[in-house]
Amino acid sequence: MKRLLSILAAVIFISSVYAQETDLQELSRDEKSSGIPVDFVLQFEPSLYLNTESTLVSAPSPIIYPVSIGFLWPDYSAIAIEPTLSFFMMNHLLYENKAIPAEIENRTTTTLSFMLNIPVVFSFFLHSSRFQLDVGPAILMRFGLLSPGVKESDSGWTGTAAEDVTAINSWFWNDLRWFYLTAGGSWLYNLDSKLMAGPVINISIPLGGLIVDKDAQGMLISVGIKICR
């Protein structure tokens, strides 16, 4: 009896897997016939930027507002890639030769930040929605510019504000601090035949910083909205 139940369970499992693969294949054919198998992605993700330094010398962990654009390819597959580029701005100062978040009245640089994320996406196709999990490497590209109202000759940690700007940018790019690991998930609902939208949550781990500085400075935790078309 146990053997019969085991065989029956195996048959049901194989049948369900086969049915799922058939559905994906049919979806694949439909998508391919409709044109290029790509979904364009837009994300709005308010994020917490983790600052591990004391608030006596720096700003509390700030909230930033990245906007991300990218694409999912192929959009009909259970496994795909989703390159995205995010942009946000921050303020930084130099303290003990480290670039740390600054409040606007104490800032040295206005920092333009771009994150290139190239995750692998695992999609689970439901009746009227799609659940996605993703993980992959990312590069955080930061460019500190002397903030408006700050003069190059103003005093700084290294001597002058201009020298601090150079040191801040060096800190961003040295010792793999630009290398991140990202992971997240989203649940997209079909709004019509071509448009999907839903909540997204992501975490960006400063893997280079953890290795070099033994510090999670710069970790990003975000919750927002994802739109695919």
GICOR-V411527 format. One line per field, one symbol per residue. ss: DSSP state (h for helix, s for strand, l for the rest). burial: b if it has 24 or more other ideal C-beta (glycine too) atoms within 12 Angstrom, else e. A space follows every 50 residues. Layout:
ss->???
burial->???
This chain:
ss->lhhhhhhhhhhhhhhhhhhhhhhhhhhhhhhhhhlllssssssssssssl llllllllllllssssssssssslllllsssssssssssssssssllsss sllhhhllssssssssssssssssslllssssssssssssssssssllll llllsllllshhhhhhhhhhhhhlllllsssssssssssslllllsssss ssssslhhhhhhlllllllsssssssssl
burial->eeeeeeeeeeeeeeeeeeeeeeebeeeeeebeeeeeeebbbbbbbebbbb bebeeeebbebbebebbbbbbbbbbbbbebbbbbbbbbbbbbbbbeebbb bbeeebbbbbbebbbbbbbbbbbebeeeebbbbbbbbbbbbbebbbbeeb eeeeebbbeebbebbbbbbebbeeeebbbbbbbbbbbbeeeeeeebbbbb bbbbbbbbbeeebeebbbbbbbbbbbbbe
